[in-house]
Amino acid sequence: MWRMWALALVGIVLLTSSTVNLALAEDVKPAETTAPTGEAAKPADPATPPPPTTEETLAKLVVGVDTVWVLSTAFLVFFMNLGFAAVESGMCRAKNCVNILSKNFIVFAVSTVAFWLLGWGLMFGNGDEGGWIGTSGLWCVTGEDNSPAMAADYKGDYGSINWTGVPLYAKFFFQLVFTGTAATIVSGAVAERIKYHTFIIFSFLMGTIIYPVVGHWIWGGGWLAVKHGFFDFAGSTQVHSIGGWAALTGIIVLGPRIGKYSADGKVQAIPGHNMSLATIGCFVLWFGWFGFNPGSTMSVGDGKLIAHVAVTTNTAAAFATLTATITAWLLLGKPDLGMTLNGCLAGLVAITAPCAFVTVYSSVIIGSIAGVIVVFSVMMFDRIKIDDPVGATSVHLANGVFGTICIGLFADKSLLATGMKEGLFTGGGPAQLISQLTGVVATAAYVVPVSLICWLVLKAVFGLRVSKEEELDGLDHGEHGNEAYPDFVAKAPTH
């Protein structure tokens, strides 16, 4: 019965609306199209702008489509913060879960402030061609800018990124989410023993004086790109290696977790508390990488490059997942899930730099090797007492370096960027490989000492590591005063 009344009410509303609209239409008289008798027609207002041409309309449409693409992929990269939080907390112990989640949440907020305040200007501000840092438009993204004008039409303080025709803030936001990713890498490596406030300060330094400086060399028109022909499409070095080097120095200064090594130096496994959460996080990261790599085109074009990058990215991840699983199975006797997950991430990191410049067949090779590298790297770091709870250095540093070198090995002549040379294994000589190795060494030569200085100064001023009692009890209680699973109570088995 109530349905009949509802339908009747809707009909009355629609009928009333139609009647009112018809009455209004009759009351509105059409505008006069001819001048009154005896009066000359008035000339058109010269201040009225002419309607846009077809070319102008199409140009605005292209800018709009490219802007939506860039921001949509940036949102995917932002979503990767959830993936990192899930992977890191799942692979660590329950008593530190809140601490790890909190670090992964706040690190993006800190990175936003740091990169907006100064990082963007240092990275993309104009300076001497082939120089070391940006020197114009430094503070708060306030430099002169006429984006989305491109190339020779661009006039402003951020000329190094005038190759993409989107508004300034679209460029800024896309680069911001990459900055946050680099800082997040550090979180997992120093998990379960670092002081919360000290990590926050280091994250700010990452976004102001570490990440942007190398970023200027690589993506900001600096010396590595201009003078040495170094390439990194989406960040194997610029994001992952920088985060990896900073993480490695932090691990060295912090030292291993209590209980990681026995009195005689034997490695003792400290399993994560929730591999379900870690697996979900890895799926999120794999998904987010389709914003990370394809989004680095920063334009749609005919879509061909986007599709190519998506396929090389996915292929490398798939093969790395398989080879890491097989390698761990052979070495450890079981197909370790943690190694499988890190294998997938290793393939994604390795393909990030060369994804636009190599064929799908080459991505098979790159991913397959990356999966093996990550397993051996995890075992190697454990043996030399580099305690990385989540394998961040093996995933991001080892495979960031490997992926960067792969441009010099596999760059295909049909996919070369301007100024790039063919890879050593694809018909070219060693020239591009030398350029890539130069970038790897230069990045380490800056990030390692600067990060080390930051860690040591923070240790001296604020303290770096929590107390032994707090580490044993868990950072959730000591640093945050709460816990992730307050209602979970261990019970003896009943069968």
Secondary structure as a PSIPRED ss2 file (coil, helix, strand):
# PSIPRED VFORMAT (PSIPRED V4.0)

   1 M C   1.000  0.000  0.000
   2 W H   0.000  1.000  0.000
   3 R H   0.000  1.000  0.000
   4 M H   0.000  1.000  0.000
   5 W H   0.000  1.000  0.000
   6 A H   0.000  1.000  0.000
   7 L H   0.000  1.000  0.000
   8 A H   0.000  1.000  0.000
   9 L H   0.000  1.000  0.000
  10 V H   0.000  1.000  0.000
  11 G H   0.000  1.000  0.000
  12 I H   0.000  1.000  0.000
  13 V H   0.000  1.000  0.000
  14 L H   0.000  1.000  0.000
  15 L H   0.000  1.000  0.000
  16 T H   0.000  1.000  0.000
  17 S H   0.000  1.000  0.000
  18 S H   0.000  1.000  0.000
  19 T H   0.000  1.000  0.000
  20 V H   0.000  1.000  0.000
  21 N H   0.000  1.000  0.000
  22 L H   0.000  1.000  0.000
  23 A H   0.000  1.000  0.000
  24 L H   0.000  1.000  0.000
  25 A H   0.000  1.000  0.000
  26 E H   0.000  1.000  0.000
  27 D H   0.000  1.000  0.000
  28 V C   1.000  0.000  0.000
  29 K C   1.000  0.000  0.000
  30 P C   1.000  0.000  0.000
  31 A C   1.000  0.000  0.000
  32 E C   1.000  0.000  0.000
  33 T C   1.000  0.000  0.000
  34 T C   1.000  0.000  0.000
  35 A C   1.000  0.000  0.000
  36 P C   1.000  0.000  0.000
  37 T C   1.000  0.000  0.000
  38 G C   1.000  0.000  0.000
  39 E C   1.000  0.000  0.000
  40 A C   1.000  0.000  0.000
  41 A C   1.000  0.000  0.000
  42 K C   1.000  0.000  0.000
  43 P C   1.000  0.000  0.000
  44 A C   1.000  0.000  0.000
  45 D C   1.000  0.000  0.000
  46 P C   1.000  0.000  0.000
  47 A C   1.000  0.000  0.000
  48 T C   1.000  0.000  0.000
  49 P C   1.000  0.000  0.000
  50 P C   1.000  0.000  0.000
  51 P C   1.000  0.000  0.000
  52 P C   1.000  0.000  0.000
  53 T C   1.000  0.000  0.000
  54 T H   0.000  1.000  0.000
  55 E H   0.000  1.000  0.000
  56 E H   0.000  1.000  0.000
  57 T H   0.000  1.000  0.000
  58 L H   0.000  1.000  0.000
  59 A H   0.000  1.000  0.000
  60 K H   0.000  1.000  0.000
  61 L H   0.000  1.000  0.000
  62 V H   0.000  1.000  0.000
  63 V H   0.000  1.000  0.000
  64 G H   0.000  1.000  0.000
  65 V H   0.000  1.000  0.000
  66 D H   0.000  1.000  0.000
  67 T H   0.000  1.000  0.000
  68 V H   0.000  1.000  0.000
  69 W H   0.000  1.000  0.000
  70 V H   0.000  1.000  0.000
  71 L H   0.000  1.000  0.000
  72 S H   0.000  1.000  0.000
  73 T H   0.000  1.000  0.000
  74 A H   0.000  1.000  0.000
  75 F H   0.000  1.000  0.000
  76 L H   0.000  1.000  0.000
  77 V H   0.000  1.000  0.000
  78 F H   0.000  1.000  0.000
  79 F H   0.000  1.000  0.000
  80 M H   0.000  1.000  0.000
  81 N H   0.000  1.000  0.000
  82 L H   0.000  1.000  0.000
  83 G H   0.000  1.000  0.000
  84 F H   0.000  1.000  0.000
  85 A H   0.000  1.000  0.000
  86 A H   0.000  1.000  0.000
  87 V H   0.000  1.000  0.000
  88 E H   0.000  1.000  0.000
  89 S H   0.000  1.000  0.000
  90 G H   0.000  1.000  0.000
  91 M H   0.000  1.000  0.000
  92 C C   1.000  0.000  0.000
  93 R C   1.000  0.000  0.000
  94 A H   0.000  1.000  0.000
  95 K H   0.000  1.000  0.000
  96 N H   0.000  1.000  0.000
  97 C H   0.000  1.000  0.000
  98 V H   0.000  1.000  0.000
  99 N H   0.000  1.000  0.000
 100 I H   0.000  1.000  0.000
 101 L H   0.000  1.000  0.000
 102 S H   0.000  1.000  0.000
 103 K H   0.000  1.000  0.000
 104 N H   0.000  1.000  0.000
 105 F H   0.000  1.000  0.000
 106 I H   0.000  1.000  0.000
 107 V H   0.000  1.000  0.000
 108 F H   0.000  1.000  0.000
 109 A H   0.000  1.000  0.000
 110 V H   0.000  1.000  0.000
 111 S H   0.000  1.000  0.000
 112 T H   0.000  1.000  0.000
 113 V H   0.000  1.000  0.000
 114 A H   0.000  1.000  0.000
 115 F H   0.000  1.000  0.000
 116 W H   0.000  1.000  0.000
 117 L H   0.000  1.000  0.000
 118 L H   0.000  1.000  0.000
 119 G H   0.000  1.000  0.000
 120 W H   0.000  1.000  0.000
 121 G H   0.000  1.000  0.000
 122 L H   0.000  1.000  0.000
 123 M H   0.000  1.000  0.000
 124 F H   0.000  1.000  0.000
 125 G C   1.000  0.000  0.000
 126 N C   1.000  0.000  0.000
 127 G C   1.000  0.000  0.000
 128 D C   1.000  0.000  0.000
 129 E C   1.000  0.000  0.000
 130 G C   1.000  0.000  0.000
 131 G C   1.000  0.000  0.000
 132 W C   1.000  0.000  0.000
 133 I C   1.000  0.000  0.000
 134 G C   1.000  0.000  0.000
 135 T C   1.000  0.000  0.000
 136 S C   1.000  0.000  0.000
 137 G C   1.000  0.000  0.000
 138 L C   1.000  0.000  0.000
 139 W C   1.000  0.000  0.000
 140 C C   1.000  0.000  0.000
 141 V C   1.000  0.000  0.000
 142 T C   1.000  0.000  0.000
 143 G C   1.000  0.000  0.000
 144 E C   1.000  0.000  0.000
 145 D C   1.000  0.000  0.000
 146 N C   1.000  0.000  0.000
 147 S C   1.000  0.000  0.000
 148 P C   1.000  0.000  0.000
 149 A C   1.000  0.000  0.000
 150 M C   1.000  0.000  0.000
 151 A H   0.000  1.000  0.000
 152 A H   0.000  1.000  0.000
 153 D H   0.000  1.000  0.000
 154 Y C   1.000  0.000  0.000
 155 K C   1.000  0.000  0.000
 156 G C   1.000  0.000  0.000
 157 D C   1.000  0.000  0.000
 158 Y C   1.000  0.000  0.000
 159 G H   0.000  1.000  0.000
 160 S H   0.000  1.000  0.000
 161 I H   0.000  1.000  0.000
 162 N C   1.000  0.000  0.000
 163 W C   1.000  0.000  0.000
 164 T C   1.000  0.000  0.000
 165 G C   1.000  0.000  0.000
 166 V C   1.000  0.000  0.000
 167 P C   1.000  0.000  0.000
 168 L H   0.000  1.000  0.000
 169 Y H   0.000  1.000  0.000
 170 A H   0.000  1.000  0.000
 171 K H   0.000  1.000  0.000
 172 F H   0.000  1.000  0.000
 173 F H   0.000  1.000  0.000
 174 F H   0.000  1.000  0.000
 175 Q H   0.000  1.000  0.000
 176 L H   0.000  1.000  0.000
 177 V H   0.000  1.000  0.000
 178 F H   0.000  1.000  0.000
 179 T H   0.000  1.000  0.000
 180 G H   0.000  1.000  0.000
 181 T H   0.000  1.000  0.000
 182 A H   0.000  1.000  0.000
 183 A H   0.000  1.000  0.000
 184 T H   0.000  1.000  0.000
 185 I H   0.000  1.000  0.000
 186 V H   0.000  1.000  0.000
 187 S H   0.000  1.000  0.000
 188 G H   0.000  1.000  0.000
 189 A H   0.000  1.000  0.000
 190 V C   1.000  0.000  0.000
 191 A C   1.000  0.000  0.000
 192 E C   1.000  0.000  0.000
 193 R C   1.000  0.000  0.000
 194 I E   0.000  0.000  1.000
 195 K C   1.000  0.000  0.000
 196 Y H   0.000  1.000  0.000
 197 H H   0.000  1.000  0.000
 198 T H   0.000  1.000  0.000
 199 F H   0.000  1.000  0.000
 200 I H   0.000  1.000  0.000
 201 I H   0.000  1.000  0.000
 202 F H   0.000  1.000  0.000
 203 S H   0.000  1.000  0.000
 204 F H   0.000  1.000  0.000
 205 L H   0.000  1.000  0.000
 206 M H   0.000  1.000  0.000
 207 G H   0.000  1.000  0.000
 208 T H   0.000  1.000  0.000
 209 I H   0.000  1.000  0.000
 210 I H   0.000  1.000  0.000
 211 Y H   0.000  1.000  0.000
 212 P H   0.000  1.000  0.000
 213 V H   0.000  1.000  0.000
 214 V H   0.000  1.000  0.000
 215 G H   0.000  1.000  0.000
 216 H H   0.000  1.000  0.000
 217 W H   0.000  1.000  0.000
 218 I H   0.000  1.000  0.000
 219 W C   1.000  0.000  0.000
 220 G C   1.000  0.000  0.000
 221 G C   1.000  0.000  0.000
 222 G C   1.000  0.000  0.000
 223 W H   0.000  1.000  0.000
 224 L H   0.000  1.000  0.000
 225 A H   0.000  1.000  0.000
 226 V H   0.000  1.000  0.000
 227 K H   0.000  1.000  0.000
 228 H H   0.000  1.000  0.000
 229 G C   1.000  0.000  0.000
 230 F C   1.000  0.000  0.000
 231 F C   1.000  0.000  0.000
 232 D C   1.000  0.000  0.000
 233 F C   1.000  0.000  0.000
 234 A C   1.000  0.000  0.000
 235 G C   1.000  0.000  0.000
 236 S H   0.000  1.000  0.000
 237 T H   0.000  1.000  0.000
 238 Q H   0.000  1.000  0.000
 239 V H   0.000  1.000  0.000
 240 H H   0.000  1.000  0.000
 241 S H   0.000  1.000  0.000
 242 I H   0.000  1.000  0.000
 243 G H   0.000  1.000  0.000
 244 G H   0.000  1.000  0.000
 245 W H   0.000  1.000  0.000
 246 A H   0.000  1.000  0.000
 247 A H   0.000  1.000  0.000
 248 L H   0.000  1.000  0.000
 249 T H   0.000  1.000  0.000
 250 G H   0.000  1.000  0.000
 251 I H   0.000  1.000  0.000
 252 I H   0.000  1.000  0.000
 253 V H   0.000  1.000  0.000
 254 L H   0.000  1.000  0.000
 255 G C   1.000  0.000  0.000
 256 P C   1.000  0.000  0.000
 257 R C   1.000  0.000  0.000
 258 I C   1.000  0.000  0.000
 259 G C   1.000  0.000  0.000
 260 K C   1.000  0.000  0.000
 261 Y E   0.000  0.000  1.000
 262 S C   1.000  0.000  0.000
 263 A C   1.000  0.000  0.000
 264 D C   1.000  0.000  0.000
 265 G C   1.000  0.000  0.000
 266 K C   1.000  0.000  0.000
 267 V E   0.000  0.000  1.000
 268 Q C   1.000  0.000  0.000
 269 A C   1.000  0.000  0.000
 270 I C   1.000  0.000  0.000
 271 P C   1.000  0.000  0.000
 272 G C   1.000  0.000  0.000
 273 H C   1.000  0.000  0.000
 274 N C   1.000  0.000  0.000
 275 M H   0.000  1.000  0.000
 276 S H   0.000  1.000  0.000
 277 L H   0.000  1.000  0.000
 278 A H   0.000  1.000  0.000
 279 T H   0.000  1.000  0.000
 280 I H   0.000  1.000  0.000
 281 G H   0.000  1.000  0.000
 282 C H   0.000  1.000  0.000
 283 F H   0.000  1.000  0.000
 284 V H   0.000  1.000  0.000
 285 L H   0.000  1.000  0.000
 286 W H   0.000  1.000  0.000
 287 F H   0.000  1.000  0.000
 288 G H   0.000  1.000  0.000
 289 W H   0.000  1.000  0.000
 290 F H   0.000  1.000  0.000
 291 G H   0.000  1.000  0.000
 292 F H   0.000  1.000  0.000
 293 N C   1.000  0.000  0.000
 294 P H   0.000  1.000  0.000
 295 G H   0.000  1.000  0.000
 296 S H   0.000  1.000  0.000
 297 T H   0.000  1.000  0.000
 298 M C   1.000  0.000  0.000
 299 S C   1.000  0.000  0.000
 300 V C   1.000  0.000  0.000
 301 G C   1.000  0.000  0.000
 302 D C   1.000  0.000  0.000
 303 G C   1.000  0.000  0.000
 304 K H   0.000  1.000  0.000
 305 L H   0.000  1.000  0.000
 306 I H   0.000  1.000  0.000
 307 A H   0.000  1.000  0.000
 308 H H   0.000  1.000  0.000
 309 V H   0.000  1.000  0.000
 310 A H   0.000  1.000  0.000
 311 V H   0.000  1.000  0.000
 312 T H   0.000  1.000  0.000
 313 T H   0.000  1.000  0.000
 314 N H   0.000  1.000  0.000
 315 T H   0.000  1.000  0.000
 316 A H   0.000  1.000  0.000
 317 A H   0.000  1.000  0.000
 318 A H   0.000  1.000  0.000
 319 F H   0.000  1.000  0.000
 320 A H   0.000  1.000  0.000
 321 T H   0.000  1.000  0.000
 322 L H   0.000  1.000  0.000
 323 T H   0.000  1.000  0.000
 324 A H   0.000  1.000  0.000
 325 T H   0.000  1.000  0.000
 326 I H   0.000  1.000  0.000
 327 T H   0.000  1.000  0.000
 328 A H   0.000  1.000  0.000
 329 W H   0.000  1.000  0.000
 330 L H   0.000  1.000  0.000
 331 L H   0.000  1.000  0.000
 332 L H   0.000  1.000  0.000
 333 G C   1.000  0.000  0.000
 334 K C   1.000  0.000  0.000
 335 P C   1.000  0.000  0.000
 336 D C   1.000  0.000  0.000
 337 L H   0.000  1.000  0.000
 338 G H   0.000  1.000  0.000
 339 M H   0.000  1.000  0.000
 340 T H   0.000  1.000  0.000
 341 L H   0.000  1.000  0.000
 342 N H   0.000  1.000  0.000
 343 G H   0.000  1.000  0.000
 344 C H   0.000  1.000  0.000
 345 L H   0.000  1.000  0.000
 346 A H   0.000  1.000  0.000
 347 G H   0.000  1.000  0.000
 348 L H   0.000  1.000  0.000
 349 V H   0.000  1.000  0.000
 350 A H   0.000  1.000  0.000
 351 I H   0.000  1.000  0.000
 352 T H   0.000  1.000  0.000
 353 A C   1.000  0.000  0.000
 354 P C   1.000  0.000  0.000
 355 C C   1.000  0.000  0.000
 356 A C   1.000  0.000  0.000
 357 F C   1.000  0.000  0.000
 358 V C   1.000  0.000  0.000
 359 T C   1.000  0.000  0.000
 360 V H   0.000  1.000  0.000
 361 Y H   0.000  1.000  0.000
 362 S H   0.000  1.000  0.000
 363 S H   0.000  1.000  0.000
 364 V H   0.000  1.000  0.000
 365 I H   0.000  1.000  0.000
 366 I H   0.000  1.000  0.000
 367 G H   0.000  1.000  0.000
 368 S H   0.000  1.000  0.000
 369 I H   0.000  1.000  0.000
 370 A H   0.000  1.000  0.000
 371 G H   0.000  1.000  0.000
 372 V H   0.000  1.000  0.000
 373 I H   0.000  1.000  0.000
 374 V H   0.000  1.000  0.000
 375 V H   0.000  1.000  0.000
 376 F H   0.000  1.000  0.000
 377 S H   0.000  1.000  0.000
 378 V H   0.000  1.000  0.000
 379 M H   0.000  1.000  0.000
 380 M H   0.000  1.000  0.000
 381 F H   0.000  1.000  0.000
 382 D H   0.000  1.000  0.000
 383 R H   0.000  1.000  0.000
 384 I C   1.000  0.000  0.000
 385 K C   1.000  0.000  0.000
 386 I C   1.000  0.000  0.000
 387 D C   1.000  0.000  0.000
 388 D C   1.000  0.000  0.000
 389 P C   1.000  0.000  0.000
 390 V C   1.000  0.000  0.000
 391 G C   1.000  0.000  0.000
 392 A H   0.000  1.000  0.000
 393 T H   0.000  1.000  0.000
 394 S H   0.000  1.000  0.000
 395 V H   0.000  1.000  0.000
 396 H H   0.000  1.000  0.000
 397 L H   0.000  1.000  0.000
 398 A H   0.000  1.000  0.000
 399 N H   0.000  1.000  0.000
 400 G H   0.000  1.000  0.000
 401 V H   0.000  1.000  0.000
 402 F H   0.000  1.000  0.000
 403 G H   0.000  1.000  0.000
 404 T H   0.000  1.000  0.000
 405 I H   0.000  1.000  0.000
 406 C H   0.000  1.000  0.000
 407 I H   0.000  1.000  0.000
 408 G H   0.000  1.000  0.000
 409 L H   0.000  1.000  0.000
 410 F H   0.000  1.000  0.000
 411 A C   1.000  0.000  0.000
 412 D C   1.000  0.000  0.000
 413 K H   0.000  1.000  0.000
 414 S H   0.000  1.000  0.000
 415 L H   0.000  1.000  0.000
 416 L C   1.000  0.000  0.000
 417 A C   1.000  0.000  0.000
 418 T C   1.000  0.000  0.000
 419 G C   1.000  0.000  0.000
 420 M C   1.000  0.000  0.000
 421 K C   1.000  0.000  0.000
 422 E C   1.000  0.000  0.000
 423 G C   1.000  0.000  0.000
 424 L H   0.000  1.000  0.000
 425 F H   0.000  1.000  0.000
 426 T H   0.000  1.000  0.000
 427 G C   1.000  0.000  0.000
 428 G C   1.000  0.000  0.000
 429 G C   1.000  0.000  0.000
 430 P C   1.000  0.000  0.000
 431 A H   0.000  1.000  0.000
 432 Q H   0.000  1.000  0.000
 433 L H   0.000  1.000  0.000
 434 I H   0.000  1.000  0.000
 435 S H   0.000  1.000  0.000
 436 Q H   0.000  1.000  0.000
 437 L H   0.000  1.000  0.000
 438 T H   0.000  1.000  0.000
 439 G H   0.000  1.000  0.000
 440 V H   0.000  1.000  0.000
 441 V H   0.000  1.000  0.000
 442 A H   0.000  1.000  0.000
 443 T H   0.000  1.000  0.000
 444 A H   0.000  1.000  0.000
 445 A H   0.000  1.000  0.000
 446 Y H   0.000  1.000  0.000
 447 V H   0.000  1.000  0.000
 448 V H   0.000  1.000  0.000
 449 P H   0.000  1.000  0.000
 450 V H   0.000  1.000  0.000
 451 S H   0.000  1.000  0.000
 452 L H   0.000  1.000  0.000
 453 I H   0.000  1.000  0.000
 454 C H   0.000  1.000  0.000
 455 W H   0.000  1.000  0.000
 456 L H   0.000  1.000  0.000
 457 V H   0.000  1.000  0.000
 458 L H   0.000  1.000  0.000
 459 K H   0.000  1.000  0.000
 460 A H   0.000  1.000  0.000
 461 V H   0.000  1.000  0.000
 462 F C   1.000  0.000  0.000
 463 G C   1.000  0.000  0.000
 464 L C   1.000  0.000  0.000
 465 R E   0.000  0.000  1.000
 466 V C   1.000  0.000  0.000
 467 S C   1.000  0.000  0.000
 468 K H   0.000  1.000  0.000
 469 E H   0.000  1.000  0.000
 470 E H   0.000  1.000  0.000
 471 E H   0.000  1.000  0.000
 472 L H   0.000  1.000  0.000
 473 D H   0.000  1.000  0.000
 474 G C   1.000  0.000  0.000
 475 L H   0.000  1.000  0.000
 476 D H   0.000  1.000  0.000
 477 H H   0.000  1.000  0.000
 478 G H   0.000  1.000  0.000
 479 E H   0.000  1.000  0.000
 480 H H   0.000  1.000  0.000
 481 G C   1.000  0.000  0.000
 482 N C   1.000  0.000  0.000
 483 E C   1.000  0.000  0.000
 484 A C   1.000  0.000  0.000
 485 Y C   1.000  0.000  0.000
 486 P C   1.000  0.000  0.000
 487 D C   1.000  0.000  0.000
 488 F C   1.000  0.000  0.000
 489 V C   1.000  0.000  0.000
 490 A C   1.000  0.000  0.000
 491 K C   1.000  0.000  0.000
 492 A C   1.000  0.000  0.000
 493 P C   1.000  0.000  0.000
 494 T C   1.000  0.000  0.000
 495 H C   1.000  0.000  0.000
